[in-house]
Amino acid sequence: MNLGQQECLRQTDQDGEIDFQKGFEIMAQHSSPNVHTIEIIPPWFTVAFCRENYFRVSEAAESTSLICCSNCTERKENWLCLSCYKPFCSRYKNGHSGSHFSETNHAIHVSTLDLSIWDHDQNVYLDVFNIRELHPAFKILHEAKFNIVAALPDDSTDQSGSVLELEFVVDEDLDVKKPPPPTPTPEP
């Protein structure tokens, strides 16, 4: 069981159903043994192609999916395979993304709704910021969908393979209340 699944279990009610009123957190994995299944981006897979065929960007900067599952007519919740670059509907529709993985072993798919990335073999979401192999396709899809270049770590820096850690600095002029330090426990 991965961390994301453990977190969901902590947020369940007495019947084992997730209590969406409480909320839950998805813990994306920082690596995957399946990145080797990601194929080099085909020449036709460009921002212009994705914008024209996958997303309709309105003047309100909202994106509507035009993509249709390769196996059915589903348009609302599709995932793009990063091995063959074909779209398939989610498990919540007709399940063709999962079927495609079962038939081809193409494990890694990206959602056309929110650009989250799923590894079918590991049954986990993947962290696009820390897995460089995901960057090329993600950048194209992000720009096509949101009309802005994705802000990802520079591929030419930090070749150590370590997990990206972000540091935030808060302006001192802001009235930000810090939690009090923990009270030391007296020794018996």
Disulfide bonds with the S-S distance in Angstrom:
none
